């Protein structure tokens, strides 16, 4: 007889954070009737071996050949393996409160939920599987420490899902560590990486409003990310400023002014002050 399908799946990822996971995973596995998925994202500490030996009931996703961490890829991989109708993404440094499950079960289906009391807990997300799939999950084009969680929340809101703020009491403990440790496996600096993500998210946001959909063509997103990456590598962005321009569809002209052409574009100028 097969095991019953869980209502709720907890998904956590690990690359170089096994020390954190050892402190947080016991609470996740203590939530009765729930599924726990751990994504070993090419973890140099052998996360998969520890989990398999100490928490045999946990589902393990193994991703190899990835020297740099990509939170979106890791979380999406965990979601694909999860069976729950409601997904809970939580970082390896967050110890959830024992009664957190009561909070999750009280969230209406048309809502998604996040913590807002500290920036380093905003990656915790409660979302219906159907809503997560509707917006195509996390954007895997985004690389580095770049706000992929904020991007997901914006797309959920664009599709009509309401934001639910989880109370601070839902967290028992945040394992403190430095910002350098936080981005150690991203291969990029924290501030410039987040600035790249901010520009990317703002451009996507405006384009999605024009097209009234929660996803933009993958090829376009890849090209956009490359253009943004090139912009932040240019010398101009640290002096006079650099700009990126995105063409928009032309405005249709009525017949009696058919000789008129209306073109439009988005233009963003970025300047980084290193003083």
Secondary structure, DSSP 8 states (H G I E B T S, - for coil): ------SEEEEEEESS-HHHHHHHHHHHHHSTT-EEEEEEES-TT-HHHHHHHH-TTSEEEEE-S-SS--HHHHHHHHHHH---SEEEE--TTEEE-TTHHHHHHTS-TTEEEE--SSGGGTT-EEEEHHHHHHTTSS-TT--SSS-HHHHHHHHHHHTT-EEEE--GGGEEEE----HHHHTTTTSS-HHHHHHHHHHHHHHHHHHHHHHTSS---HHHHHHHHHHHHHHHHSSGGGTT-EEEEEEEEEE---GGGTT--EEEEEEEEE-----
